Amino acid sequence: MAFSSSTADSAGFESVEAQDLVGLVEAQLTRAIVEGRLAPGSRIVEAEIARRMGVSRAPVREAARRLERQGVLVARPRHGFAVRTISVQEIDDLFEVRLSLEMTSVELACRKADDAGLQRLRTLVDGMVREAPTQPQHVRIATDLAFHTLICELSGNAHLHRIFSNTQTEMQMIIALIDAVYHDPETMANTHYPIVDALMSRDVDASRLAMREHLDDAWQQVRALFVKQHGTVSPPTPTQGPAR
């Protein structure tokens, strides 16, 4: 799929003027991918993006390399980078990993997080619900991911937190699909309250159950939406798909 000048214009990139050019270019590329303005399979033409952002090609190339390492872009010999396409199997694989990480993190947070940390979590969800109707999609997605990242932080396990953080951009692409499922953003935001309530009660079993139900529902919804958009596939086996 060619990435033409008109495509670059429609993606809505902004001129970048700052010292951390690579980070800012990466952020704009990520946002364009998450919001679907750069569709799966789209080529990343460095010259066009650099022109739109008002920077040289070097920071665009380095930002693309960063996103390749995160699994968001793929390098094609003699054709540069392209937005990675997602399959049902990859959705299943990511959710299996995410479920494992977050079940561990919520249990550890329930045992180790201080009261102030758990209050930060509730305050975050309160803000998600309050602002959901007016926030743009990319902000809702970032806030949703911030909630789950905070639980990993409150687990007290720095290694777990680091592993989870390394999957964030890829997860943003999936959360964008989840966000598309819920026509009422406030409904989606409210699905985080059972997790917070269980954590604040220091109930390990309830915390794990709430997290599992939250992620399982998201997994099923995303999978169904993807199949509807891209065709029918065989359902996951009990060892591959969402646990119920």
Secondary structure, DSSP 8 states (H G I E B T S, - for coil): ----HHHHHHTT-----SS-HHHHHHHHHHHHHHTTSS-TT-EE-HHHHHHHHTS-HHHHHHHHHHHHHTTSEEEETTTEEEE----HHHHHHHHHHHHHHHHHHHHHHHHH--HHHHHHHHHHHHHHHHHTTTS-HHHHHHHHHHHHHHHHHHTT-HHHHHHHHTTHHHHHHHHHHHHHH-SSHHHHHHTTHHHHHHHHTT-HHHHHHHHHHHHHHHHHHHHHHHHHHH-------TTTS---
